[in-house]
Amino acid sequence: MSAPPSDRCPARLAQVRGALGRSDLDALLVTSLPNVRYLTGFAGSNALVVVTPLDCLLFTDFRYATQVAAEVSPAVTVHIEPASLWKGVWGRLPACAGVARVGFESAHLLHQDFARLLEQGSRWQWRPTTDVVEALRAVKDAGEVAAIEKAVGIAESAWRATVPQLHAGLTERQVAGILERALREAGSEGFPFPSIVASGPQSALPHARAGERVLQRGDLLLVDFGAVADGYCSDLTRTVALGPADSRQREMHAVVAEANRRASGGIRAEMSGKDADALARDYIASSGWGEAFGHSLGHGIGLEVHEAPRLARGADAPLPAGAVVTIEPGIYIPGWGGIRIEDDVLLTATGARVLTTVPRGLMELH
Amino acid sequence: MSAPPSDRCPARLAQVRGALGRSDLDALLVTSLPNVRYLTGFAGSNALVVVTPLDCLLFTDFRYATQVAAEVSPAVTVHIEPASLWKGVWGRLPACAGVARVGFESAHLLHQDFARLLEQGSRWQWRPTTDVVEALRAVKDAGEVAAIEKAVGIAESAWRATVPQLHAGLTERQVAGILERALREAGSEGFPFPSIVASGPQSALPHARAGERVLQRGDLLLVDFGAVADGYCSDLTRTVALGPADSRQREMHAVVAEANRRASGGIRAEMSGKDADALARDYIASSGWGEAFGHSLGHGIGLEVHEAPRLARGADAPLPAGAVVTIEPGIYIPGWGGIRIEDDVLLTATGARVLTTVPRGLMELH
């Protein structure tokens, strides 16, 4: 058994304090809920956190009184606010010693709340920060990897239960219903993003959802979905053929499968996100389909289904050991269809471990 | 058949221009995606819109090229941006005549993007606005009411299919799976919020999700869920007993049902949100359970599952005719359980029409 998540909070708070010190900041206002969860253990939907040199203050409302007591680390001081969480901040922050310059999360603070800082919080100096907590979250510890592996296992179990039920005549939405029920049966806490079930020409739209189209024999069927376990996400895509595949479907699927294999086999920690992206992109381009792979290769997964690091053309930063990323090359041809094969991969100091195990070959369903 | 949603966009854009004129603004930068959808018809997940005196500019990325062409109103000029949507704004806005003062949505603009306005958009005067589009959205037209009624019908059909399958021994998550599959079978485009399936003592937590608890004979089971149709949401809660209810369960359920009946029967357009809330709250308080009804009576539903207007103690504004709101009184007793009964109600000039029809009496399942 891994330790409960909140056991890791004191070490994470120490890392945040170290990062603040290097930026000449005394404290950090945390408004991103996944960052709140990472630092305190609290999984509710309404919270503000201030990490100070000696304390970590968490403000939430009465609806979460029971939950917050069960979830948060003893390193965190909880305040249940009867009115506004901001009122709590302005009431408690003056008593925190040594707090003058306070960072806030520029990517997670709305303008209306930024205006509060300037008006009601004018006794402090506010400084925008980016990625302070996100950079820590990019490197998973053993407990986080175990949670992601659990979420991968749930998604794979649901996929295995769904495949035998797929057939022409179902709508995309009915397929989503079969899959989502299987995810719940396998224990998923929820759905990390709206399931994509895209058939025939719809599969050429990288951001299709699940619509009213009726599956036809001869279609490609692209299914992109995930599970949630202990708050952590998995993200998986397979593309199958309904009935015997034709030669073009087989050929295109083989190109994507080989791109996936090269990227999963070649990716390493310390490689840049751009170089990782190129492992798949260069192969697809050499096969003549470069224009048809219009999105990036992948992204980190964890408490959010899209988080750091990015595997993309513009990503120069080295990938950290301990990151868990998706590898999801695809080819999309308007009017014909699309193919994507997505796995979840853990980067280690010595290589890469593919967490997803369901077959990647082209399944031809009957 | 109602007209397709984008047919209503020119009238909505005219209303926005009228509101801007009254605030001495020339244009509005729209960063809320539901507001983008309301004004342009576009339902994708990446867009910026600028409403100018003579045009409405929509910026999105290549992934949505097909979708945006199918969805948007001819009153909108679409720009597919190869790089950043913001780059598109800075490239196109200078050509728009008569644009000097531009409003932005203070509740839907992140600090990092506000910083862009000040840096890259320094040739315009930026002014925070609140609720410009939200105030229009609070009043539904006939097509919107029809979409909400469709979403209510889907949710009710799913509920009717689920009830006969409920029994002790299932986990809350399995119940969620049965219900969510039924929602898909009935045609739901997705889930407007994570389903709440809370049994026994869990039902006392107003924001429980669906966990691993196994349903027991004698439990109360609270189920809060919704459907999506044509982008519009429904939101429905019923609380049932697993096996014969005991006298306390019956008594408490009757209090909540009567509070629901009084509020649904007494609510009127032009009443304040506070007075509507009091219709249920005063009755629950007079029954001795005032402390146990800790949340507000309801909220508007539409493109979002929580939108204007609010039915709550602090809501002084009159409720507009044409609003569709939830009415969801509840009683929650820690350690014992909770009961909530939630309906969706359309406010008209002459009264209120309850859209939800599934029985509100206490069902005792076997």
Chai-1 contact restraints between the chains, C-beta under 6 A:
chainA,res_idxA,chainB,res_idxB,connection_type,confidence,min_distance_angstrom,max_distance_angstrom,comment,restraint_id
A,R63,B,P206,contact,1.0,0.0,6.0,A-B,restraint_1
A,R63,B,H207,contact,1.0,0.0,6.0,A-B,restraint_2
A,S106,B,H111,contact,1.0,0.0,6.0,A-B,restraint_3
A,S106,B,Q112,contact,1.0,0.0,6.0,A-B,restraint_4
A,A107,B,Q112,contact,1.0,0.0,6.0,A-B,restraint_5
A,L109,B,H111,contact,1.0,0.0,6.0,A-B,restraint_6
A,H111,B,S106,contact,1.0,0.0,6.0,A-B,restraint_7
A,H111,B,L109,contact,1.0,0.0,6.0,A-B,restraint_8
A,H111,B,F114,contact,1.0,0.0,6.0,A-B,restraint_9
A,Q112,B,S106,contact,1.0,0.0,6.0,A-B,restraint_10
A,Q112,B,A107,contact,1.0,0.0,6.0,A-B,restraint_11
A,F114,B,H111,contact,1.0,0.0,6.0,A-B,restraint_12
A,R173,B,R184,contact,1.0,0.0,6.0,A-B,restraint_13
A,A176,B,R184,contact,1.0,0.0,6.0,A-B,restraint_14
A,G177,B,R181,contact,1.0,0.0,6.0,A-B,restraint_15
A,G177,B,R184,contact,1.0,0.0,6.0,A-B,restraint_16
A,G177,B,E185,contact,1.0,0.0,6.0,A-B,restraint_17
A,E180,B,E180,contact,1.0,0.0,6.0,A-B,restraint_18
A,R181,B,G177,contact,1.0,0.0,6.0,A-B,restraint_19
A,R181,B,R181,contact,1.0,0.0,6.0,A-B,restraint_20
A,R184,B,R173,contact,1.0,0.0,6.0,A-B,restraint_21
A,R184,B,A176,contact,1.0,0.0,6.0,A-B,restraint_22
A,R184,B,G177,contact,1.0,0.0,6.0,A-B,restraint_23
A,E185,B,G177,contact,1.0,0.0,6.0,A-B,restraint_24
A,G190,B,P194,contact,1.0,0.0,6.0,A-B,restraint_25
A,P194,B,G190,contact,1.0,0.0,6.0,A-B,restraint_26
A,P206,B,R63,contact,1.0,0.0,6.0,A-B,restraint_27
A,H207,B,R63,contact,1.0,0.0,6.0,A-B,restraint_28
